[in-house]
Structures are given as structure tokens and as C-alpha cells.
């Protein structure tokens, strides 16, 4: 079954190691195969990875696009260990990411890493507002 991707005018897409830029019209693509695919809105660059959770996402993204866990595994685990030490309440999300990676589901790991970025943003927003650093409904840090 083909993956259907609709691109807005000027939107970009990575398929494998190729960057595809749409023209000035809306486009629908049907993609068959197993190459890694990322839409522009899901792509982080080293300069936009400006928080610890975003750097974790970037490491997973690079592993996904290169289809190689080995080259960045050490850096990824260093980032994750530092993050969990700083935010123990994020352990459940990090465990989900690790489980997806262990089963070879790097795209699913990216989706959970997006949740980690949101969790980090919620903690920072709560801290800036003077509330407990934890988002509503999360477990207290131990």
C-alpha cells in the first residue's frame, strides 16, 4: 500500500537522502518502498535543536534518515541519561522511545520524541509561570 503525501506549495519533504521541494501548486504524491520519509514540519536542524529534548529528537531523526542506529547510539544515550537525571518524571516517555528504537521503529520513536519536546515545553512554561514544574496530570519527580 502506498503512502499518500500531500504537499503545500513550496513545502519540502525528505525521502531517503533526497530533499524534494514542491513547486508553486499543491501536490499529491504516492510513495512505495521503505525509504525514510520526513515532512518539512517534522524536520529539525542542528540550529533549531535548541533544547535537550529537541537534541534527543535530532539524534533519533538522524538515525532514522541514515537507517543506522550505531553511529549515534552513544550520543543519543548520553543525551537521554542527562535528560532523565534532570527530569525524572520524563522516564516513561524515554522508555517508550527506547522501546520503539529497540524494535526498529524509528519513525514511531520520533513521534514519541515529539511528545517529549511538548512535555519539556510544558515544564518550562509552568516554571516560568511560577507553578510546579510538572504539567498537569504528571507524576511528581522523585
N, CA, C and O atoms as a GROMACS GRO file, in nm:
protein
  568
    1UNK      N    1   0.083  -0.118   0.000
    1UNK     CA    2   0.000   0.000   0.000
    1UNK      C    3   0.088   0.125   0.000
    1UNK      O    4   0.183   0.133   0.078
    2UNK      N    5   0.058   0.218  -0.084
    2UNK     CA    6   0.136   0.341  -0.099
    2UNK      C    7   0.108   0.439   0.014
    2UNK      O    8  -0.003   0.445   0.068
    3UNK      N    9   0.210   0.517   0.048
    3UNK     CA   10   0.194   0.628   0.140
    3UNK      C   11   0.154   0.749   0.059
    3UNK      O   12   0.223   0.786  -0.037
    4UNK      N   13   0.043   0.812   0.096
    4UNK     CA   14  -0.003   0.931   0.024
    4UNK      C   15   0.043   1.054   0.102
    4UNK      O   16   0.014   1.068   0.220
    5UNK      N   17   0.114   1.142   0.033
    5UNK     CA   18   0.164   1.265   0.094
    5UNK      C   19   0.115   1.382   0.011
    5UNK      O   20   0.136   1.388  -0.110
    6UNK      N   21   0.048   1.476   0.076
    6UNK     CA   22   0.005   1.598   0.009
    6UNK      C   23   0.094   1.712   0.054
    6UNK      O   24   0.109   1.737   0.174
    7UNK      N   25   0.152   1.780  -0.043
    7UNK     CA   26   0.244   1.890  -0.014
    7UNK      C   27   0.182   2.024  -0.052
    7UNK      O   28   0.120   2.038  -0.157
    8UNK      N   29   0.199   2.121   0.036
    8UNK     CA   30   0.156   2.257   0.008
    8UNK      C   31   0.256   2.320  -0.089
    8UNK      O   32   0.366   2.268  -0.105
    9UNK      N   33   0.220   2.429  -0.153
    9UNK     CA   34   0.316   2.497  -0.240
    9UNK      C   35   0.443   2.534  -0.163
    9UNK      O   36   0.437   2.596  -0.056
   10UNK      N   37   0.557   2.496  -0.218
   10UNK     CA   38   0.686   2.528  -0.158
   10UNK      C   39   0.727   2.437  -0.044
   10UNK      O   40   0.839   2.451   0.007
   11UNK      N   41   0.642   2.345  -0.001
   11UNK     CA   42   0.675   2.256   0.111
   11UNK      C   43   0.782   2.157   0.068
   11UNK      O   44   0.791   2.116  -0.047
   12UNK      N   45   0.864   2.119   0.166
   12UNK     CA   46   0.973   2.026   0.139
   12UNK      C   47   0.949   1.892   0.208
   12UNK      O   48   0.873   1.882   0.305
   13UNK      N   49   1.016   1.790   0.155
   13UNK     CA   50   1.000   1.654   0.202
   13UNK      C   51   1.133   1.584   0.183
   13UNK      O   52   1.198   1.600   0.080
   14UNK      N   53   1.173   1.506   0.283
   14UNK     CA   54   1.293   1.423   0.268
   14UNK      C   55   1.248   1.281   0.243
   14UNK      O   56   1.168   1.226   0.320
   15UNK      N   57   1.298   1.221   0.136
   15UNK     CA   58   1.276   1.081   0.105
   15UNK      C   59   1.414   1.018   0.091
   15UNK      O   60   1.488   1.048  -0.002
   16UNK      N   61   1.447   0.929   0.186
   16UNK     CA   62   1.581   0.872   0.187
   16UNK      C   63   1.682   0.983   0.215
   16UNK      O   64   1.673   1.052   0.316
   17UNK      N   65   1.778   0.999   0.125
   17UNK     CA   66   1.874   1.107   0.142
   17UNK      C   67   1.852   1.219   0.039
   17UNK      O   68   1.943   1.296   0.008
   18UNK      N   69   1.729   1.227  -0.012
   18UNK     CA   70   1.694   1.330  -0.111
   18UNK      C   71   1.598   1.431  -0.053
   18UNK      O   72   1.502   1.395   0.015
   19UNK      N   73   1.623   1.557  -0.078
   19UNK     CA   74   1.532   1.664  -0.039
   19UNK      C   75   1.448   1.700  -0.161
   19UNK      O   76   1.501   1.734  -0.267
   20UNK      N   77   1.317   1.693  -0.144
   20UNK     CA   78   1.224   1.724  -0.252
   20UNK      C   79   1.151   1.852  -0.214
   20UNK      O   80   1.096   1.862  -0.104
   21UNK      N   81   1.149   1.949  -0.305
   21UNK     CA   82   1.078   2.075  -0.282
   21UNK      C   83   0.964   2.085  -0.381
   21UNK      O   84   0.984   2.072  -0.502
   22UNK      N   85   0.845   2.108  -0.329
   22UNK     CA   86   0.727   2.120  -0.413
   22UNK      C   87   0.730   2.252  -0.490
   22UNK      O   88   0.791   2.349  -0.445
   23UNK      N   89   0.664   2.255  -0.605
   23UNK     CA   90   0.655   2.378  -0.685
   23UNK      C   91   0.553   2.472  -0.622
   23UNK      O   92   0.530   2.468  -0.501
   24UNK      N   93   0.493   2.554  -0.702
   24UNK     CA   94   0.401   2.656  -0.651
   24UNK      C   95   0.256   2.608  -0.645
   24UNK      O   96   0.165   2.688  -0.624
   25UNK      N   97   0.234   2.478  -0.664
   25UNK     CA   98   0.098   2.422  -0.659
   25UNK      C   99   0.092   2.309  -0.556
   25UNK      O  100   0.192   2.244  -0.526
   26UNK      N  101  -0.026   2.288  -0.505
   26UNK     CA  102  -0.048   2.175  -0.416
   26UNK      C  103  -0.022   2.046  -0.494
   26UNK      O  104  -0.062   2.035  -0.611
   27UNK      N  105   0.044   1.948  -0.431
   27UNK     CA  106   0.082   1.825  -0.499
   27UNK      C  107   0.048   1.705  -0.412
   27UNK      O  108   0.060   1.710  -0.290
   28UNK      N  109   0.007   1.599  -0.476
   28UNK     CA  110  -0.018   1.473  -0.406
   28UNK      C  111   0.080   1.370  -0.462
   28UNK      O  112   0.089   1.350  -0.583
   29UNK      N  113   0.154   1.305  -0.371
   29UNK     CA  114   0.249   1.202  -0.410
   29UNK      C  115   0.207   1.069  -0.348
   29UNK      O  116   0.154   1.066  -0.237
   30UNK      N  117   0.231   0.961  -0.420
   30UNK     CA  118   0.210   0.827  -0.368
   30UNK      C  119   0.348   0.761  -0.367
   30UNK      O  120   0.412   0.748  -0.472
   31UNK      N  121   0.392   0.719  -0.249
   31UNK     CA  122   0.527   0.667  -0.234
   31UNK      C  123   0.521   0.521  -0.192
   31UNK      O  124   0.457   0.487  -0.093
   32UNK      N  125   0.588   0.436  -0.268
   32UNK     CA  126   0.601   0.295  -0.235
   32UNK      C  127   0.746   0.268  -0.197
   32UNK      O  128   0.837   0.333  -0.249
   33UNK      N  129   0.768   0.176  -0.108
   33UNK     CA  130   0.903   0.140  -0.069
   33UNK      C  131   0.925   0.163   0.079
   33UNK      O  132   0.832   0.195   0.153
   34UNK      N  133   1.048   0.146   0.121
   34UNK     CA  134   1.078   0.154   0.264
   34UNK      C  135   1.179   0.263   0.298
   34UNK      O  136   1.241   0.258   0.404
   35UNK      N  137   1.198   0.360   0.212
   35UNK     CA  138   1.290   0.470   0.240
   35UNK      C  139   1.234   0.556   0.353
   35UNK      O  140   1.113   0.574   0.363
   36UNK      N  141   1.321   0.611   0.439
   36UNK     CA  142   1.273   0.701   0.543
   36UNK      C  143   1.216   0.828   0.480
   36UNK      O  144   1.271   0.882   0.384
   37UNK      N  145   1.104   0.875   0.536
   37UNK     CA  146   1.034   0.992   0.483
   37UNK      C  147   1.002   1.087   0.597
   37UNK      O  148   0.948   1.046   0.700
   38UNK      N  149   1.036   1.215   0.579
   38UNK     CA  150   1.001   1.317   0.678
   38UNK      C  151   0.950   1.441   0.608
   38UNK      O  152   1.010   1.489   0.512
   39UNK      N  153   0.838   1.493   0.657
   39UNK     CA  154   0.784   1.619   0.606
   39UNK      C  155   0.862   1.733   0.669
   39UNK      O  156   0.924   1.718   0.774
   40UNK      N  157   0.858   1.846   0.603
   40UNK     CA  158   0.932   1.964   0.650
   40UNK      C  159   0.898   1.999   0.794
   40UNK      O  160   0.987   2.033   0.871
   41UNK      N  161   0.772   1.991   0.832
   41UNK     CA  162   0.730   2.029   0.967
   41UNK      C  163   0.788   1.936   1.074
   41UNK      O  164   0.791   1.972   1.191
   42UNK      N  165   0.834   1.818   1.036
   42UNK     CA  166   0.889   1.721   1.130
   42UNK      C  167   1.041   1.719   1.131
   42UNK      O  168   1.101   1.639   1.203
   43UNK      N  169   1.103   1.806   1.054
   43UNK     CA  170   1.249   1.808   1.042
   43UNK      C  171   1.307   1.912   1.136
   43UNK      O  172   1.266   2.028   1.136
   44UNK      N  173   1.404   1.870   1.216
   44UNK     CA  174   1.480   1.963   1.299
   44UNK      C  175   1.620   1.975   1.242
   44UNK      O  176   1.676   1.877   1.191
   45UNK      N  177   1.675   2.093   1.249
   45UNK     CA  178   1.814   2.116   1.208
   45UNK      C  179   1.898   2.130   1.335
   45UNK      O  180   1.843   2.153   1.443
   46UNK      N  181   2.029   2.118   1.323
   46UNK     CA  182   2.113   2.137   1.443
   46UNK      C  183   2.092   2.274   1.509
   46UNK      O  184   2.100   2.284   1.631
   47UNK      N  185   2.065   2.377   1.431
   47UNK     CA  186   2.043   2.509   1.491
   47UNK      C  187   1.906   2.521   1.558
   47UNK      O  188   1.892   2.596   1.654
   48UNK      N  189   1.807   2.448   1.509
   48UNK     CA  190   1.674   2.456   1.572
   48UNK      C  191   1.661   2.358   1.688
   48UNK      O  192   1.562   2.364   1.762
   49UNK      N  193   1.757   2.270   1.707
   49UNK     CA  194   1.756   2.177   1.821
   49UNK      C  195   1.819   2.247   1.940
   49UNK      O  196   1.932   2.216   1.980
   50UNK      N  197   1.745   2.342   1.997
   50UNK     CA  198   1.799   2.431   2.099
   50UNK      C  199   1.758   2.397   2.243
   50UNK      O  200   1.778   2.478   2.333
   51UNK      N  201   1.703   2.279   2.264
   51UNK     CA  202   1.672   2.232   2.399
   51UNK      C  203   1.716   2.086   2.410
   51UNK      O  204   1.738   2.021   2.307
   52UNK      N  205   1.729   2.034   2.531
   52UNK     CA  206   1.771   1.894   2.544
   52UNK      C  207   1.676   1.796   2.474
   52UNK      O  208   1.723   1.702   2.408
   53UNK      N  209   1.544   1.815   2.486
   53UNK     CA  210   1.450   1.723   2.421
   53UNK      C  211   1.461   1.732   2.270
   53UNK      O  212   1.450   1.631   2.200
   54UNK      N  213   1.484   1.851   2.217
   54UNK     CA  214   1.499   1.866   2.072
   54UNK      C  215   1.628   1.802   2.024
   54UNK      O  216   1.632   1.749   1.912
   55UNK      N  217   1.733   1.804   2.106
   55UNK     CA  218   1.858   1.737   2.066
   55UNK      C  219   1.838   1.586   2.065
   55UNK      O  220   1.897   1.517   1.981
   56UNK      N  221   1.757   1.534   2.156
   56UNK     CA  222   1.723   1.390   2.154
   56UNK      C  223   1.647   1.359   2.025
   56UNK      O  224   1.678   1.260   1.958
   57UNK      N  225   1.549   1.442   1.991
   57UNK     CA  226   1.473   1.423   1.867
   57UNK      C  227   1.567   1.426   1.746
   57UNK      O  228   1.556   1.341   1.657
   58UNK      N  229   1.659   1.522   1.743
   58UNK     CA  230   1.752   1.534   1.631
   58UNK      C  231   1.837   1.407   1.617
   58UNK      O  232   1.860   1.360   1.505
   59UNK      N  233   1.884   1.353   1.728
   59UNK     CA  234   1.965   1.230   1.722
   59UNK      C  235   1.883   1.115   1.663
   59UNK      O  236   1.933   1.040   1.580
   60UNK      N  237   1.757   1.102   1.705
   60UNK     CA  238   1.671   0.996   1.652
   60UNK      C  239   1.644   1.022   1.504
   60UNK      O  240   1.645   0.929   1.423
   61UNK      N  241   1.619   1.148   1.469
   61UNK     CA  242   1.594   1.184   1.329
   61UNK      C  243   1.711   1.143   1.241
   61UNK      O  244   1.691   1.085   1.134
   62UNK      N  245   1.831   1.173   1.284
   62UNK     CA  246   1.949   1.138   1.205
   62UNK      C  247   1.965   0.986   1.192
   62UNK      O  248   2.002   0.936   1.086
   63UNK      N  249   1.938   0.914   1.301
   63UNK     CA  250   1.943   0.767   1.294
   63UNK      C  251   1.838   0.715   1.196
   63UNK      O  252   1.865   0.623   1.119
   64UNK      N  253   1.719   0.774   1.200
   64UNK     CA  254   1.610   0.734   1.110
   64UNK      C  255   1.647   0.759   0.964
   64UNK      O  256   1.631   0.671   0.880
   65UNK      N  257   1.696   0.879   0.935
   65UNK     CA  258   1.727   0.914   0.797
   65UNK      C  259   1.847   0.836   0.743
   65UNK      O  260   1.852   0.804   0.624
   66UNK      N  261   1.942   0.805   0.829
   66UNK     CA  262   2.060   0.731   0.786
   66UNK      C  263   2.038   0.580   0.797
   66UNK      O  264   2.124   0.501   0.758
   67UNK      N  265   1.923   0.540   0.852
   67UNK     CA  266   1.891   0.400   0.880
   67UNK      C  267   2.009   0.330   0.948
   67UNK      O  268   2.047   0.218   0.913
   68UNK      N  269   2.066   0.400   1.048
   68UNK     CA  270   2.183   0.349   1.118
   68UNK      C  271   2.175   0.390   1.265
   68UNK      O  272   2.194   0.506   1.299
   69UNK      N  273   2.146   0.294   1.350
   69UNK     CA  274   2.141   0.322   1.493
   69UNK      C  275   2.281   0.336   1.552
   69UNK      O  276   2.301   0.415   1.644
   70UNK      N  277   2.375   0.261   1.501
   70UNK     CA  278   2.507   0.253   1.561
   70UNK      C  279   2.584   0.383   1.568
   70UNK      O  280   2.648   0.410   1.670
   71UNK      N  281   2.579   0.464   1.464
   71UNK     CA  282   2.664   0.582   1.459
   71UNK      C  283   2.629   0.687   1.564
   71UNK      O  284   2.717   0.761   1.608
   72UNK      N  285   2.504   0.696   1.604
   72UNK     CA  286   2.464   0.799   1.700
   72UNK      C  287   2.412   0.741   1.832
   72UNK      O  288   2.366   0.816   1.918
   73UNK      N  289   2.420   0.612   1.847
   73UNK     CA  290   2.364   0.548   1.966
   73UNK      C  291   2.428   0.601   2.095
   73UNK      O  292   2.359   0.630   2.192
   74UNK      N  293   2.559   0.614   2.095
   74UNK     CA  294   2.629   0.661   2.214
   74UNK      C  295   2.588   0.804   2.250
   74UNK      O  296   2.561   0.835   2.367
   75UNK      N  297   2.582   0.891   2.150
   75UNK     CA  298   2.540   1.029   2.174
   75UNK      C  299   2.395   1.034   2.221
   75UNK      O  300   2.362   1.110   2.312
   76UNK      N  301   2.309   0.954   2.158
   76UNK     CA  302   2.168   0.951   2.198
   76UNK      C  303   2.155   0.913   2.345
   76UNK      O  304   2.087   0.982   2.420
   77UNK      N  305   2.220   0.804   2.387
   77UNK     CA  306   2.206   0.759   2.526
   77UNK      C  307   2.266   0.858   2.624
   77UNK      O  308   2.216   0.871   2.736
   78UNK      N  309   2.370   0.927   2.586
   78UNK     CA  310   2.425   1.033   2.671
   78UNK      C  311   2.322   1.145   2.690
   78UNK      O  312   2.300   1.191   2.802
   79UNK      N  313   2.259   1.187   2.580
   79UNK     CA  314   2.156   1.291   2.588
   79UNK      C  315   2.038   1.246   2.674
   79UNK      O  316   1.989   1.321   2.757
   80UNK      N  317   1.993   1.123   2.653
   80UNK     CA  318   1.879   1.070   2.727
   80UNK      C  319   1.911   1.058   2.876
   80UNK      O  320   1.829   1.095   2.960
   81UNK      N  321   2.029   1.007   2.909
   81UNK     CA  322   2.066   0.992   3.050
   81UNK      C  323   2.070   1.128   3.120
   81UNK      O  324   2.022   1.141   3.233
   82UNK      N  325   2.127   1.229   3.054
   82UNK     CA  326   2.130   1.363   3.112
   82UNK      C  327   1.988   1.417   3.131
   82UNK      O  328   1.958   1.478   3.233
   83UNK      N  329   1.901   1.393   3.032
   83UNK     CA  330   1.765   1.444   3.039
   83UNK      C  331   1.688   1.379   3.154
   83UNK      O  332   1.620   1.448   3.229
   84UNK      N  333   1.699   1.248   3.169
   84UNK     CA  334   1.627   1.177   3.274
   84UNK      C  335   1.679   1.216   3.412
   84UNK      O  336   1.602   1.223   3.508
   85UNK      N  337   1.809   1.241   3.423
   85UNK     CA  338   1.863   1.289   3.552
   85UNK      C  339   1.802   1.425   3.588
   85UNK      O  340   1.772   1.451   3.705
   86UNK      N  341   1.785   1.511   3.488
   86UNK     CA  342   1.730   1.644   3.513
   86UNK      C  343   1.578   1.642   3.530
   86UNK      O  344   1.523   1.721   3.606
   87UNK      N  345   1.511   1.551   3.458
   87UNK     CA  346   1.364   1.544   3.459
   87UNK      C  347   1.322   1.398   3.476
   87UNK      O  348   1.281   1.334   3.380
   88UNK      N  349   1.332   1.346   3.598
   88UNK     CA  350   1.297   1.205   3.620
   88UNK      C  351   1.153   1.171   3.581
   88UNK      O  352   1.124   1.056   3.548
   89UNK      N  353   1.064   1.268   3.585
   89UNK     CA  354   0.924   1.242   3.550
   89UNK      C  355   0.906   1.210   3.402
   89UNK      O  356   0.799   1.166   3.361
   90UNK      N  357   1.010   1.231   3.320
   90UNK     CA  358   1.003   1.201   3.177
   90UNK      C  359   1.047   1.059   3.145
   90UNK      O  360   1.053   1.020   3.029
   91UNK      N  361   1.078   0.982   3.248
   91UNK     CA  362   1.129   0.845   3.228
   91UNK      C  363   1.034   0.760   3.144
   91UNK      O  364   1.079   0.683   3.059
   92UNK      N  365   0.904   0.771   3.167
   92UNK     CA  366   0.808   0.689   3.093
   92UNK      C  367   0.815   0.719   2.942
   92UNK      O  368   0.813   0.627   2.861
   93UNK      N  369   0.823   0.846   2.905
   93UNK     CA  370   0.834   0.882   2.763
   93UNK      C  371   0.966   0.831   2.704
   93UNK      O  372   0.968   0.778   2.593
   94UNK      N  373   1.074   0.846   2.779
   94UNK     CA  374   1.204   0.800   2.731
   94UNK      C  375   1.203   0.648   2.715
   94UNK      O  376   1.259   0.595   2.619
   95UNK      N  377   1.138   0.578   2.807
   95UNK     CA  378   1.126   0.432   2.794
   95UNK      C  379   1.049   0.393   2.668
   95UNK      O  380   1.084   0.297   2.600
   96UNK      N  381   0.943   0.469   2.638
   96UNK     CA  382   0.866   0.442   2.515
   96UNK      C  383   0.954   0.463   2.391
   96UNK      O  384   0.950   0.383   2.298
   97UNK      N  385   1.032   0.571   2.391
   97UNK     CA  386   1.122   0.597   2.278
   97UNK      C  387   1.221   0.482   2.263
   97UNK      O  388   1.241   0.431   2.153
   98UNK      N  389   1.283   0.442   2.375
   98UNK     CA  390   1.380   0.333   2.371
   98UNK      C  391   1.318   0.203   2.320
   98UNK      O  392   1.380   0.132   2.241
   99UNK      N  393   1.196   0.173   2.364
   99UNK     CA  394   1.130   0.051   2.317
   99UNK      C  395   1.105   0.055   2.167
   99UNK      O  396   1.125  -0.045   2.098
  100UNK      N  397   1.063   0.169   2.116
  100UNK     CA  398   1.041   0.182   1.970
  100UNK      C  399   1.173   0.164   1.895
  100UNK      O  400   1.177   0.100   1.791
  101UNK      N  401   1.280   0.221   1.950
  101UNK     CA  402   1.410   0.208   1.884
  101UNK      C  403   1.458   0.062   1.885
  101UNK      O  404   1.511   0.013   1.786
  102UNK      N  405   1.437  -0.005   1.997
  102UNK     CA  406   1.481  -0.145   2.008
  102UNK      C  407   1.408  -0.236   1.911
  102UNK      O  408   1.463  -0.336   1.866
  103UNK      N  409   1.284  -0.201   1.877
  103UNK     CA  410   1.209  -0.282   1.781
  103UNK      C  411   1.230  -0.234   1.638
  103UNK      O  412   1.167  -0.286   1.545
  104UNK      N  413   1.317  -0.135   1.620
  104UNK     CA  414   1.346  -0.085   1.485
  104UNK      C  415   1.244   0.012   1.431
  104UNK      O  416   1.245   0.043   1.312
  105UNK      N  417   1.156   0.062   1.516
  105UNK     CA  418   1.051   0.155   1.473
  105UNK      C  419   1.096   0.299   1.499
  105UNK      O  420   1.042   0.366   1.588
  106UNK      N  421   1.192   0.345   1.423
  106UNK     CA  422   1.247   0.478   1.447
  106UNK      C  423   1.147   0.590   1.418
  106UNK      O  424   1.151   0.694   1.483
  107UNK      N  425   1.059   0.570   1.322
  107UNK     CA  426   0.959   0.673   1.295
  107UNK      C  427   0.865   0.688   1.416
  107UNK      O  428   0.830   0.799   1.454
  108UNK      N  429   0.825   0.575   1.474
  108UNK     CA  430   0.741   0.580   1.594
  108UNK      C  431   0.818   0.643   1.710
  108UNK      O  432   0.760   0.714   1.792
  109UNK      N  433   0.948   0.617   1.719
  109UNK     CA  434   1.030   0.679   1.822
  109UNK      C  435   1.031   0.831   1.805
  109UNK      O  436   1.029   0.905   1.903
  110UNK      N  437   1.034   0.877   1.680
  110UNK     CA  438   1.027   1.021   1.653
  110UNK      C  439   0.895   1.080   1.702
  110UNK      O  440   0.892   1.190   1.758
  111UNK      N  441   0.786   1.008   1.681
  111UNK     CA  442   0.655   1.056   1.725
  111UNK      C  443   0.652   1.071   1.878
  111UNK      O  444   0.597   1.169   1.929
  112UNK      N  445   0.709   0.975   1.950
  112UNK     CA  446   0.712   0.984   2.096
  112UNK      C  447   0.809   1.096   2.138
  112UNK      O  448   0.786   1.163   2.238
  113UNK      N  449   0.916   1.114   2.063
  113UNK     CA  450   1.011   1.222   2.094
  113UNK      C  451   0.944   1.359   2.079
  113UNK      O  452   0.979   1.453   2.150
  114UNK      N  453   0.848   1.370   1.988
  114UNK     CA  454   0.768   1.494   1.976
  114UNK      C  455   0.692   1.519   2.106
  114UNK      O  456   0.682   1.633   2.152
  115UNK      N  457   0.639   1.411   2.165
  115UNK     CA  458   0.570   1.424   2.293
  115UNK      C  459   0.667   1.468   2.403
  115UNK      O  460   0.630   1.545   2.492
  116UNK      N  461   0.791   1.419   2.396
  116UNK     CA  462   0.893   1.459   2.493
  116UNK      C  463   0.923   1.608   2.481
  116UNK      O  464   0.940   1.677   2.582
  117UNK      N  465   0.930   1.657   2.358
  117UNK     CA  466   0.952   1.801   2.336
  117UNK      C  467   0.837   1.881   2.396
  117UNK      O  468   0.860   1.983   2.462
  118UNK      N  469   0.715   1.836   2.375
  118UNK     CA  470   0.598   1.905   2.430
  118UNK      C  471   0.601   1.900   2.583
  118UNK      O  472   0.569   2.000   2.649
  119UNK      N  473   0.638   1.788   2.640
  119UNK     CA  474   0.648   1.773   2.785
  119UNK      C  475   0.749   1.873   2.841
  119UNK      O  476   0.723   1.940   2.940
  120UNK      N  477   0.864   1.881   2.775
  120UNK     CA  478   0.968   1.976   2.816
  120UNK      C  479   0.915   2.120   2.810
  120UNK      O  480   0.937   2.198   2.902
  121UNK      N  481   0.845   2.154   2.701
  121UNK     CA  482   0.789   2.288   2.688
  121UNK      C  483   0.688   2.317   2.797
  121UNK      O  484   0.684   2.428   2.850
  122UNK      N  485   0.606   2.219   2.831
  122UNK     CA  486   0.507   2.236   2.938
  122UNK      C  487   0.575   2.262   3.072
  122UNK      O  488   0.532   2.348   3.148
  123UNK      N  489   0.681   2.187   3.101
  123UNK     CA  490   0.755   2.206   3.226
  123UNK      C  491   0.814   2.346   3.232
  123UNK      O  492   0.804   2.414   3.334
  124UNK      N  493   0.876   2.389   3.121
  124UNK     CA  494   0.936   2.522   3.118
  124UNK      C  495   0.831   2.632   3.131
  124UNK      O  496   0.854   2.732   3.199
  125UNK      N  497   0.715   2.614   3.067
  125UNK     CA  498   0.608   2.713   3.076
  125UNK      C  499   0.554   2.721   3.218
  125UNK      O  500   0.526   2.830   3.269
  126UNK      N  501   0.538   2.606   3.283
  126UNK     CA  502   0.489   2.604   3.421
  126UNK      C  503   0.590   2.669   3.515
  126UNK      O  504   0.552   2.742   3.607
  127UNK      N  505   0.718   2.643   3.492
  127UNK     CA  506   0.823   2.702   3.576
  127UNK      C  507   0.826   2.854   3.558
  127UNK      O  508   0.842   2.928   3.655
  128UNK      N  509   0.810   2.899   3.435
  128UNK     CA  510   0.811   3.045   3.408
  128UNK      C  511   0.689   3.113   3.472
  128UNK      O  512   0.696   3.230   3.510
  129UNK      N  513   0.579   3.039   3.483
  129UNK     CA  514   0.458   3.095   3.542
  129UNK      C  515   0.459   3.084   3.695
  129UNK      O  516   0.366   3.129   3.762
  130UNK      N  517   0.565   3.023   3.750
  130UNK     CA  518   0.577   3.013   3.894
  130UNK      C  519   0.503   2.897   3.955
  130UNK      O  520   0.489   2.890   4.077
  131UNK      N  521   0.453   2.806   3.872
  131UNK     CA  522   0.383   2.687   3.922
  131UNK      C  523   0.484   2.574   3.935
  131UNK      O  524   0.600   2.587   3.896
  132UNK      N  525   0.437   2.465   3.989
  132UNK     CA  526   0.519   2.343   3.994
  132UNK      C  527   0.567   2.315   3.852
  132UNK      O  528   0.491   2.336   3.758
  133UNK      N  529   0.689   2.269   3.835
  133UNK     CA  530   0.744   2.246   3.702
  133UNK      C  531   0.679   2.135   3.625
  133UNK      O  532   0.711   2.116   3.507
  134UNK      N  533   0.587   2.059   3.686
  134UNK     CA  534   0.527   1.945   3.617
  134UNK      C  535   0.397   1.984   3.549
  134UNK      O  536   0.317   2.058   3.606
  135UNK      N  537   0.377   1.936   3.428
  135UNK     CA  538   0.249   1.957   3.360
  135UNK      C  539   0.136   1.891   3.438
  135UNK      O  540   0.160   1.795   3.512
  136UNK      N  541   0.017   1.940   3.422
  136UNK     CA  542  -0.098   1.883   3.490
  136UNK      C  543  -0.113   1.735   3.457
  136UNK      O  544  -0.100   1.694   3.341
  137UNK      N  545  -0.139   1.655   3.558
  137UNK     CA  546  -0.163   1.513   3.538
  137UNK      C  547  -0.037   1.428   3.536
  137UNK      O  548  -0.047   1.306   3.519
  138UNK      N  549   0.081   1.486   3.554
  138UNK     CA  550   0.203   1.405   3.554
  138UNK      C  551   0.242   1.369   3.695
  138UNK      O  552   0.196   1.430   3.792
  139UNK      N  553   0.328   1.269   3.706
  139UNK     CA  554   0.373   1.223   3.837
  139UNK      C  555   0.482   1.315   3.888
  139UNK      O  556   0.557   1.373   3.810
  140UNK      N  557   0.490   1.327   4.018
  140UNK     CA  558   0.592   1.413   4.080
  140UNK      C  559   0.730   1.351   4.058
  140UNK      O  560   0.745   1.229   4.058
  141UNK      N  561   0.830   1.436   4.040
  141UNK     CA  562   0.968   1.390   4.031
  141UNK      C  563   1.010   1.334   4.166
  141UNK      O  564   0.971   1.385   4.271
  142UNK      N  565   1.090   1.230   4.160
  142UNK     CA  566   1.135   1.169   4.286
  142UNK      C  567   1.278   1.206   4.312
  142UNK      O  568   1.335   1.164   4.412
   0.00000   0.00000   0.00000
